[in-house]
Amino acid sequence: MASNGGRMARNLVVSAAMIGFALVACVSDASAQQQERAGRPGEIVVTLLGTGGPEPGTARFGPATLIQAGGLNLLFDAGRGVTVRLYQLGIPAGKGIDAVFLTHYHSDHVEGLPDLWMTGYMFGPFGFRSRPLRLFGPSDGTGSGGAARIAKGLTEAFADDARIRMADEKIPAVATQIDAHDFQADRVVFEEAGVKVTAFAVNHGDLIKPSVGYRVDYGAKSVTLSGDTKFDENLIKFATGTDLLIHEVFATSAKLAELPYMKPVADHHTSPEQAGEVFSRVKPKLAAYTHVILLGVSQDVLVSRTKGTYAAPFQVGDDLMRFEIGDSVASRDGIRSFADIPIRCAGTNP
């Protein structure tokens, strides 16, 4: 029995050492892969981390988009599963994210934020944040809402986790903090390392305010994110001339559209025909859909309806679809089913 116990103990020590070496290797490799994925100097790299909506599906996670430019990793929205998608790319949720920008405060755009924040201050290849999480969001103008209130609520709700990890795992207190910035729309809200982020108001419905889209400029390159919106002239104004336009879409069948509860929802979003009109007026080098909501219609129908008002090429985004904005805009396919999702150590190629 003593001999068996000794062997078990030695096996546990060896296993623990192997895990430790793997973690160190992952952390080191993740840093290298993160730099590799940032693109060539002067480029913007955009990755659709989540292209779905509120539905808790497995093929499309909640809304989230990663924009890499000027050596920065900027995250726009933090829907369900965002931390998982970052881990698949080898980008830590902690030290790998420089700032988070929220378009509005619907649950499907923020429900991954607690995971991103807390996972980010843990140790391991997915964490190691050494400063507060920077969080930007639109203000309602009253001083009572916005990113600051979310930050206060999160730190209060999860105070026990932060307290325990600081005491038990020696997590630095600063890593558990959130540096929140509320802003008014239609202005530059972030400027760093040559990267400029402009927030502009969009119309997501009379009761869903504030709500914004974002334009990111880096040198002569740009990408615009619609956020959740109806057809909106202000979006067209700020997006005009952008290299890549990433826009939401909501398509339903004629039968479902007749349901009383469906009309208010549809009225908060952009139909394929309306999106095609937006694309035609903005004239991006490439347009792509995210926040893809299809109710009673297929993706082929979505494409066909869009082509009725837009003749140029466009993409229907999938999770982990990537765009590289250089002299032109190149895209790489994402995942198309749950079976395609790569589950592996952070830092390995997806």
C-alpha positions as CSV (number, residue, x, y, z in Angstrom):
1,M,0.0,0.0,0.0
2,A,2.8,2.4,0.9
3,S,4.5,1.6,-2.5
4,N,1.3,2.3,-4.4
5,G,0.7,5.5,-2.4
6,G,4.3,6.6,-3.2
7,R,3.8,6.0,-6.9
8,M,0.5,7.9,-6.8
9,A,2.2,10.8,-5.1
10,R,5.0,10.9,-7.7
11,N,2.5,10.7,-10.5
12,L,0.6,13.6,-9.1
13,V,3.8,15.7,-8.8
14,V,4.8,14.8,-12.4
15,S,1.3,15.7,-13.7
16,A,1.3,19.0,-11.8
17,A,4.7,19.8,-13.3
18,M,3.5,18.9,-16.8
19,I,0.5,21.2,-16.4
20,G,2.7,24.0,-15.1
21,F,5.1,23.6,-18.1
22,A,2.1,23.6,-20.5
23,L,0.7,26.8,-18.9
24,V,4.0,28.6,-19.3
25,A,4.3,27.4,-22.9
26,C,0.8,28.5,-23.6
27,V,1.4,32.0,-22.2
28,S,4.6,32.4,-24.2
29,D,3.1,31.1,-27.4
30,A,-0.1,33.1,-27.0
31,S,2.0,36.3,-26.9
32,A,3.8,35.4,-30.1
33,Q,0.5,34.3,-31.8
34,Q,-1.2,37.5,-30.7
35,Q,1.5,39.6,-32.4
36,E,1.3,37.5,-35.5
37,R,-2.4,38.0,-35.8
38,A,-2.1,41.8,-35.4
39,G,-1.3,42.1,-39.1
40,R,1.4,43.9,-40.9
41,P,2.2,47.5,-40.0
42,G,-0.5,49.9,-41.1
43,E,-3.1,47.2,-41.4
44,I,-6.3,46.7,-39.4
45,V,-7.4,43.1,-38.6
46,V,-11.0,42.5,-37.7
47,T,-12.3,39.2,-36.3
48,L,-15.9,38.5,-35.7
49,L,-15.9,36.7,-32.3
50,G,-19.6,36.4,-32.1
51,T,-22.2,36.9,-34.9
52,G,-25.4,35.9,-33.2
53,G,-28.0,37.6,-30.9
54,P,-29.9,36.6,-27.7
55,E,-30.4,33.0,-28.8
56,P,-28.1,30.7,-26.8
57,G,-27.0,28.7,-29.8
58,T,-23.7,26.9,-30.4
59,A,-22.8,28.0,-33.9
60,R,-23.2,31.8,-33.4
61,F,-22.1,33.2,-30.0
62,G,-23.2,36.6,-28.7
63,P,-22.2,39.8,-30.4
64,A,-18.5,40.6,-30.1
65,T,-15.9,42.0,-32.6
66,L,-12.1,42.2,-32.1
67,I,-10.3,45.0,-33.9
68,Q,-6.5,44.9,-34.0
69,A,-4.6,48.0,-35.1
70,G,-1.5,49.9,-34.0
71,G,-0.5,47.1,-31.7
72,L,-3.8,47.4,-29.8
73,N,-6.5,44.7,-29.3
74,L,-9.9,46.5,-29.0
75,L,-13.0,44.6,-28.2
76,F,-16.4,45.9,-29.3
77,D,-19.3,44.4,-27.3
78,A,-19.0,41.4,-25.0
79,G,-21.7,38.9,-25.9
80,R,-22.1,35.3,-24.6
81,G,-18.9,33.2,-25.2
82,V,-16.5,36.1,-26.0
83,T,-13.9,34.8,-23.6
84,V,-14.0,31.3,-25.2
85,R,-13.6,32.8,-28.7
86,L,-10.6,34.9,-27.5
87,Y,-9.0,31.7,-26.0
88,Q,-9.5,29.9,-29.3
89,L,-7.5,32.7,-31.0
90,G,-4.7,32.5,-28.4
91,I,-5.5,36.0,-27.1
92,P,-5.8,36.3,-23.3
93,A,-8.9,37.8,-21.9
94,G,-6.7,39.6,-19.5
95,K,-3.5,41.1,-20.7
96,G,-4.5,40.6,-24.4
97,I,-7.4,43.1,-24.4
98,D,-6.5,46.8,-24.2
99,A,-10.1,48.2,-24.0
100,V,-13.7,47.2,-24.3
101,F,-16.4,49.3,-26.1
102,L,-20.1,48.7,-25.7
103,T,-22.7,49.7,-28.3
104,H,-25.6,49.6,-25.8
105,Y,-26.8,47.7,-22.8
106,H,-29.1,45.0,-24.1
107,S,-28.2,41.7,-22.4
108,D,-26.9,39.9,-25.5
109,H,-24.2,42.6,-25.8
110,V,-23.0,42.6,-22.2
111,E,-23.6,39.2,-20.7
112,G,-20.1,38.0,-21.5
113,L,-18.5,41.0,-19.7
114,P,-18.4,39.5,-16.2
115,D,-16.6,36.4,-17.6
116,L,-14.2,38.5,-19.6
117,W,-13.4,40.7,-16.6
118,M,-13.0,38.0,-13.9
119,T,-11.2,35.4,-16.2
120,G,-8.9,38.2,-17.2
121,Y,-7.6,38.8,-13.7
122,M,-6.9,35.1,-13.0
123,F,-3.6,33.5,-13.6
124,G,-2.9,31.3,-16.6
125,P,-2.7,31.8,-20.4
126,F,-6.2,33.3,-20.4
127,G,-5.6,36.0,-17.7
128,F,-2.7,37.8,-16.1
129,R,-4.2,41.3,-16.4
130,S,-2.0,43.7,-14.4
131,R,-4.1,46.8,-14.7
132,P,-7.9,47.7,-14.5
133,L,-10.1,46.6,-17.4
134,R,-10.8,49.7,-19.5
135,L,-14.5,49.9,-20.3
136,F,-16.2,52.5,-22.6
137,G,-19.9,52.9,-23.1
138,P,-22.5,55.5,-24.1
139,S,-24.0,57.7,-21.5
140,D,-27.8,58.3,-21.2
141,G,-27.0,61.9,-20.2
142,T,-28.5,61.6,-16.7
143,G,-25.3,60.4,-15.0
144,S,-27.2,57.4,-13.6
145,G,-26.5,54.9,-16.4
146,G,-23.8,53.7,-18.7
147,A,-20.5,51.9,-18.3
148,A,-19.8,53.4,-14.9
149,R,-23.0,51.8,-13.4
150,I,-22.1,48.4,-14.9
151,A,-18.6,48.6,-13.5
152,K,-20.0,49.5,-10.0
153,G,-22.5,46.7,-10.2
154,L,-20.0,44.0,-11.3
155,T,-17.5,44.9,-8.6
156,E,-20.1,44.8,-5.9
157,A,-21.8,41.6,-7.2
158,F,-18.5,39.7,-7.5
159,A,-16.6,41.2,-4.6
160,D,-16.2,37.8,-2.9
161,D,-14.4,36.3,-5.9
162,A,-12.0,39.3,-6.1
163,R,-11.4,39.2,-2.3
164,I,-10.7,35.4,-2.3
165,R,-8.4,35.4,-5.3
166,M,-6.4,38.4,-4.0
167,A,-5.8,36.6,-0.7
168,D,-5.4,33.1,-2.0
169,E,-3.8,33.5,-5.4
170,K,-2.1,36.8,-4.7
171,I,-4.0,38.5,-7.6
172,P,-3.1,42.2,-7.6
173,A,-6.0,44.4,-6.5
174,V,-5.5,46.7,-9.5
175,A,-6.2,43.8,-11.9
176,T,-9.7,43.3,-10.3
177,Q,-10.7,47.0,-11.0
178,I,-12.7,48.4,-13.9
179,D,-11.8,51.8,-15.3
180,A,-15.1,52.9,-16.8
181,H,-15.6,55.8,-19.2
182,D,-19.0,57.1,-20.1
183,F,-19.3,59.3,-23.2
184,Q,-21.6,61.3,-25.4
185,A,-22.0,60.1,-29.0
186,D,-21.0,61.7,-32.3
187,R,-17.4,62.3,-31.2
188,V,-14.0,60.7,-30.8
189,V,-14.0,58.7,-27.6
190,F,-10.6,57.0,-27.8
191,E,-7.3,57.9,-29.4
192,E,-4.1,56.0,-28.8
193,A,-1.1,54.5,-30.8
194,G,-2.5,56.2,-33.9
195,V,-5.9,54.5,-33.6
196,K,-9.0,56.7,-33.4
197,V,-12.4,55.4,-32.3
198,T,-15.4,57.5,-33.0
199,A,-18.8,56.7,-31.5
200,F,-22.0,57.8,-33.3
201,A,-25.6,57.6,-32.3
202,V,-27.8,55.0,-34.0
203,N,-31.5,54.4,-33.9
204,H,-32.3,51.1,-32.1
205,G,-35.8,52.3,-31.1
206,D,-37.2,55.0,-28.9
207,L,-36.8,53.0,-25.7
208,I,-33.3,51.7,-26.4
209,K,-31.2,54.7,-25.8
210,P,-28.3,55.3,-25.7
211,S,-27.2,53.1,-28.6
212,V,-24.1,53.7,-30.7
213,G,-22.1,52.4,-33.6
214,Y,-18.3,52.8,-33.9
215,R,-15.8,53.8,-36.6
216,V,-12.2,52.9,-36.1
217,D,-9.6,54.8,-38.1
218,Y,-5.9,53.8,-38.3
219,G,-4.0,55.9,-40.8
220,A,-5.9,55.7,-44.1
221,K,-7.6,52.5,-43.1
222,S,-11.0,52.2,-41.4
223,V,-13.7,49.9,-40.2
224,T,-17.3,50.8,-39.1
225,L,-19.5,48.8,-36.9
226,S,-23.2,49.5,-37.0
227,G,-24.2,48.2,-33.6
228,D,-27.9,47.4,-33.3
229,T,-29.9,49.8,-35.4
230,K,-32.8,50.5,-37.7
231,F,-32.0,52.1,-41.0
232,D,-30.2,55.3,-39.9
233,E,-29.0,58.3,-41.8
234,N,-26.4,59.1,-39.0
235,L,-24.8,55.7,-39.5
236,I,-24.5,56.4,-43.3
237,K,-23.0,59.8,-42.5
238,F,-20.2,58.4,-40.3
239,A,-19.6,55.2,-42.3
240,T,-19.3,56.8,-45.7
241,G,-16.0,55.9,-47.3
242,T,-15.1,53.2,-44.8
243,D,-13.0,50.3,-46.0
244,L,-15.1,47.6,-44.2
245,L,-18.7,48.0,-43.0
246,I,-19.9,45.4,-40.5
247,H,-23.7,45.7,-40.1
248,E,-26.4,43.9,-38.2
249,V,-29.4,42.3,-40.0
250,F,-32.8,40.9,-39.1
251,A,-34.7,38.8,-41.5
252,T,-38.0,37.0,-40.9
253,S,-40.6,35.2,-43.1
254,A,-43.8,37.0,-44.1
255,K,-45.8,34.6,-41.9
256,L,-43.8,35.3,-38.8
257,A,-43.8,39.0,-39.6
258,E,-47.6,39.0,-39.1
259,L,-47.3,37.9,-35.4
260,P,-48.2,40.8,-33.0
261,Y,-45.0,40.4,-30.9
262,M,-42.7,40.2,-33.9
263,K,-43.3,43.7,-35.4
264,P,-41.8,45.6,-32.4
265,V,-38.7,43.5,-32.6
266,A,-38.3,43.8,-36.3
267,D,-38.8,47.6,-36.0
268,H,-35.6,47.8,-33.9
269,H,-33.4,46.2,-36.6
270,T,-32.4,46.5,-40.2
271,S,-33.9,44.3,-42.9
272,P,-31.8,42.8,-45.7
273,E,-33.3,45.2,-48.2
274,Q,-32.5,48.2,-45.9
275,A,-29.0,46.9,-45.3
276,G,-28.4,46.7,-49.0
277,E,-29.5,50.3,-49.4
278,V,-27.0,51.3,-46.6
279,F,-24.2,49.4,-48.3
280,S,-25.1,51.1,-51.6
281,R,-24.9,54.6,-50.1
282,V,-21.8,54.0,-47.9
283,K,-19.9,52.3,-50.7
284,P,-17.4,50.3,-48.6
285,K,-14.7,48.2,-50.1
286,L,-16.4,45.3,-48.4
287,A,-19.6,44.9,-46.4
288,A,-20.3,42.0,-44.0
289,Y,-23.2,41.0,-41.8
290,T,-23.0,40.3,-38.1
291,H,-25.7,39.9,-35.4
292,V,-27.4,37.7,-37.9
293,I,-31.0,37.0,-36.9
294,L,-32.8,34.7,-39.3
295,L,-36.4,33.7,-38.3
296,G,-38.1,31.4,-40.7
297,V,-35.8,32.2,-43.6
298,S,-32.5,30.6,-44.8
299,Q,-29.2,32.3,-45.3
300,D,-29.7,32.0,-49.1
301,V,-32.9,34.0,-48.7
302,L,-30.9,36.6,-46.7
303,V,-28.4,36.9,-49.5
304,S,-31.0,37.1,-52.2
305,R,-33.0,39.8,-50.5
306,T,-29.8,41.9,-49.9
307,K,-28.9,41.6,-53.6
308,G,-32.2,43.2,-54.5
309,T,-30.8,46.5,-53.3
310,Y,-27.0,46.0,-53.4
311,A,-25.0,44.7,-56.4
312,A,-21.5,44.5,-55.0
313,P,-20.0,41.6,-53.1
314,F,-20.6,41.2,-49.4
315,Q,-20.1,38.5,-46.7
316,V,-22.5,36.9,-44.3
317,G,-20.3,36.7,-41.2
318,D,-19.6,33.6,-39.2
319,D,-17.9,33.4,-35.8
320,L,-14.1,33.7,-36.2
321,M,-14.4,35.1,-39.7
322,R,-11.4,37.5,-40.1
323,F,-10.8,40.5,-42.3
324,E,-7.5,42.1,-43.1
325,I,-7.7,45.8,-44.2
326,G,-4.7,46.8,-46.2
327,D,-4.6,48.1,-49.8
328,S,-7.7,45.9,-50.2
329,V,-10.0,44.0,-47.8
330,A,-9.3,40.3,-47.6
331,S,-11.5,37.9,-45.7
332,R,-11.0,34.4,-44.2
333,D,-13.8,32.1,-43.4
334,G,-14.9,31.5,-39.9
335,I,-16.7,28.5,-38.4
336,R,-20.0,27.3,-39.8
337,S,-21.1,24.6,-37.3
338,F,-20.4,23.5,-33.8
339,A,-18.3,20.6,-35.1
340,D,-15.9,23.1,-36.7
341,I,-15.1,24.9,-33.4
342,P,-11.4,24.3,-32.5
343,I,-11.0,23.6,-28.8
344,R,-7.3,23.8,-27.9
345,C,-4.7,25.6,-25.8
346,A,-4.6,29.4,-26.2
347,G,-1.7,30.3,-28.4
348,T,-2.2,27.6,-31.0
349,N,-3.4,28.4,-34.5
350,P,-7.2,28.2,-35.0
